[in-house]
Structure formats: structure tokens, C-alpha cells
Amino acid sequence: MIIGYVSSLFGGFMGMIIGSILVSAKKNLSDGNVVYVFNEKNRKHGKIILYLGSSILILSILFFMNWFFLEKVLFGRPLK
């Protein structure tokens, strides 16, 4: 759980993977029923991790796109 929060804050993508596993992991029982692997509390944490990782990833993509287009393209600085 802690690794999911930390990775979603610092990278985004790995936290999204951990969060989606927490939310959607299911197990087939011998009688044909399908149950969630994690309890409701852990699935709520998984949703938070998933949303946090998605937000961080989108914000970082927007930041780097903004930096690239404003600094490199509009102001004419050569690419290295």
C-alpha cells in the first residue's frame, strides 16, 4: 500500500498499475463464484492510488509539453 502511494506521487505510472491491481483483482472459487482478492478498505485505497497516479502522470506530461513548446519552439532556442 505504501509503495503504491509513493510510486504514484513520484512517477504516476507504477502507482496506476498497483492501484488497478488493488481495485480489480478477483479470484475464482471452486463453487464457481468470483470474489475480490482485497477487502473494501484496500480497494478504496487502490482507487485513491489510481486517481492520484493518473493525476500526477497527466500533470507531468502537461508540464513537460508546456516546457518543450514554450522554451524550445516558441522562443527559438535550439534543441540539444
C-alpha positions in Angstrom: 0.0 0.0 0.0 2.8 2.4 0.9 4.7 1.6 -2.2 1.6 2.3 -4.3 1.2 5.8 -2.7 4.9 6.6 -3.0 5.2 5.4 -6.6 2.1 7.3 -7.6 3.4 10.5 -6.1 6.8 10.2 -7.8 6.1 8.6 -11.1 2.5 8.1 -11.7 2.6 5.0 -14.0 3.7 2.4 -11.5 1.2 3.7 -8.9 -1.5 3.4 -11.5 -0.6 -0.3 -12.1 -0.6 -1.0 -8.3 -3.9 0.8 -7.9 -5.6 -1.0 -10.7 -4.4 -4.3 -9.3 -5.8 -3.4 -5.9 -9.1 -2.4 -7.4 -9.8 -5.2 -9.8 -8.0 -8.4 -8.6 -10.5 -11.2 -8.4 -10.3 -14.9 -7.6 -12.5 -17.8 -8.9 -13.7 -20.1 -6.1 -14.2 -23.8 -6.6 -18.0 -23.4 -6.5 -18.0 -21.0 -9.5 -18.3 -17.7 -7.6 -15.9 -14.8 -8.2 -14.8 -12.7 -5.2 -12.4 -9.8 -4.9 -9.0 -10.6 -3.5 -8.7 -7.5 -1.4 -11.3 -6.1 1.0 -13.3 -3.0 0.6 -10.8 -0.8 2.5 -7.9 -1.9 0.4 -9.9 -1.4 -2.8 -10.7 2.2 -1.7 -7.0 2.8 -1.2 -6.4 1.3 -4.7 -8.9 3.8 -6.2 -7.1 6.7 -4.4 -3.7 5.4 -5.6 -5.1 5.0 -9.2 -6.6 8.5 -9.3 -3.5 10.1 -7.7 -1.2 8.4 -10.1 -3.3 9.4 -13.1 -3.4 13.0 -12.0 0.4 13.1 -11.4 1.1 11.5 -14.8 -1.2 13.9 -16.6 0.2 16.9 -14.8 3.8 15.9 -15.5 3.0 15.3 -19.2 1.4 18.7 -19.5 4.3 20.3 -17.7 6.9 18.8 -20.0 4.9 19.6 -23.1 4.5 23.2 -21.9 8.2 23.4 -21.2 9.2 22.0 -24.5 6.8 24.0 -26.7 7.3 27.3 -24.9 11.0 27.2 -24.4 12.2 25.3 -27.4 9.7 26.0 -30.1 8.2 29.5 -29.5 11.3 31.2 -28.2 13.6 29.7 -30.8 16.2 28.1 -28.6 17.9 25.2 -30.5 17.4 21.7 -29.4 20.5 20.0 -28.0 
